[in-house]
Amino acid sequence: MPNEQVNWLLKVIQPERSLASLPGGVNFGQDVHAALLGLPVEVYAAELGRLQREASEAASALLADEAVGSMIDRLPLRRGAKIVVFGDSLTSDPQSWAVILREMLMMRRGAEEISVTISAVAGETTTHGLVRFAEIANAQPDWVLFLFGTNDARTQGPHPTKTLIHREETARNIAELRQRVAGETRASSVWITPPAVNEAQVAAHWGLARFGVRFRNEDLERVAGIIHDGDTPVIDVFAALGTPPPPDLMVDGLHLTLAGQKRMALEVIRGWSKLK
């Protein structure tokens, strides 16, 4: 299998996260994860290690800018704070903005014992988020960062007539998630809007086309608008990254390159650091 395809599979599909809800799922090792992706275990392990190293290097590169380091210092986090990041494949990526954020906190504020738990499963909608909400409630975090809703706006096939989740249902789901955070935890929360996509690139990509995946930016913009309608802080990466985002930020028109994930991390840190 070409290296480009191996890279895409590991960035987009994480069997360990999909299997985690099954009894015994956490006991599966890299041999099982590799087999589910159709890869030799040594190829899987080497590529995963490379992706993880590059994410750590990306965190170091961002922190080389003292202005970014100052933003990390200003994040409203007490000593021992617990953060849960909740989302889909934009967050489950081994090089995701959340991984980069976790690395930056370890490098810059490691003595403060701040923890970042990434709870993200590829392909999930806000409805799936409601199903998995117990992961947040059980963790009792200080902060929850949500990047959800991209797959609500997903369509299937060349001539779709609907999104996976109707916008009214998306609005109800997001309102319910906000209500449950307020009612079942003491956490503060921040919502991050989904970024826009490159529609033509998504439709033409070998991996996404296999599953009939399509997106329209007008549908993603509606999701961003729903997120803005709430009463919790919002970081608008839909606006910040542009429509569509620059080509160097996109792997397949939907998922982000390492450069794209670095930009996402920077936007999240910039917006979060302004909160009190």
VENFEN-V447638 format. One record per backbone hydrogen bond with DSSP energy under -1.0 kcal/mol. NH is the residue of the N-H (numbers start at 1). CO is the residue of the C=O. E is the energy in kcal/mol with one decimal. If there is no record, write none. Layout:
nh: <NH/NH>
co: <CO/CO>
e: <E/E>
//
This chain:
nh: <6/7/8/9/10/11/12/13/17/18/19/22/25/27/28/33/34/35/36/37/38/39/44/45/46/47/48/49/50/51/52/53/54/55/56/57/58/59/60/61/62/63/65/69/70/71/72/73/74/77/80/81/83/84/85/86/87/91/92/93/96/100/101/102/103/104/105/106/107/108/109/112/113/115/117/119/121/124/129/130/131/132/135/136/137/138/140/142/143/144/145/146/147/153/155/157/164/165/170/171/172/173/174/175/176/177/178/179/180/181/182/183/184/185/188/190/191/192/193/198/202/203/204/205/209/211/212/213/214/220/221/222/223/224/225/226/227/228/229/230/235/237/240/241/249/250/251/257/261/262/263/264/265/266/267/268/269/270/271/272/273/275>
co: <2/3/4/5/6/7/8/9/14/14/15/19/22/24/25/29/30/31/32/33/35/34/40/41/42/43/44/45/46/47/48/49/50/51/52/53/54/55/56/57/58/59/62/65/66/67/68/69/70/75/112/78/115/143/117/145/119/88/88/89/93/96/97/98/99/100/101/102/103/104/105/109/110/81/83/85/87/121/125/126/127/128/132/133/133/134/136/82/82/188/84/190/86/149/214/212/154/152/166/167/168/169/170/171/172/173/174/175/176/177/178/179/180/181/142/144/233/146/235/253/198/199/200/201/205/208/209/208/155/216/217/218/219/220/221/222/223/224/225/227/191/235/236/237/246/247/255/249/257/258/259/260/261/262/263/264/265/266/267/268/269/272>
e: <-2.0/-2.8/-2.0/-2.5/-2.0/-2.0/-2.0/-2.7/-1.3/-1.7/-2.5/-2.0/-2.6/-1.5/-1.3/-2.0/-2.8/-1.9/-2.3/-1.0/-1.2/-2.8/-2.4/-2.8/-1.9/-2.4/-2.6/-2.3/-2.0/-2.6/-2.3/-2.3/-2.4/-1.9/-1.9/-2.3/-2.2/-1.9/-2.1/-2.3/-2.2/-2.2/-1.5/-1.9/-2.3/-1.4/-2.1/-2.0/-1.5/-2.6/-3.0/-1.8/-2.4/-2.3/-3.0/-2.9/-1.7/-1.8/-2.0/-1.2/-2.4/-2.5/-2.6/-2.5/-2.4/-2.4/-2.4/-2.0/-2.4/-2.7/-2.5/-1.7/-1.5/-2.6/-3.0/-3.3/-1.7/-1.6/-1.6/-1.6/-1.5/-2.1/-2.3/-1.5/-2.0/-3.1/-1.6/-2.7/-1.8/-2.1/-2.5/-2.8/-2.4/-1.1/-2.8/-2.6/-2.4/-2.0/-2.5/-2.3/-1.9/-2.8/-2.7/-2.2/-2.3/-2.6/-2.4/-2.4/-2.6/-2.1/-2.1/-2.4/-2.7/-1.3/-2.7/-2.3/-2.6/-2.9/-2.2/-2.4/-2.3/-2.1/-1.5/-1.2/-2.9/-1.0/-1.3/-2.1/-2.1/-1.7/-2.6/-1.3/-1.7/-2.4/-2.2/-2.2/-2.3/-2.0/-1.1/-1.2/-2.6/-1.3/-1.7/-2.5/-2.1/-1.5/-3.0/-1.7/-2.6/-2.5/-2.0/-2.3/-2.7/-2.4/-2.4/-2.5/-2.7/-2.7/-2.4/-3.0/-2.4/-1.7>
//
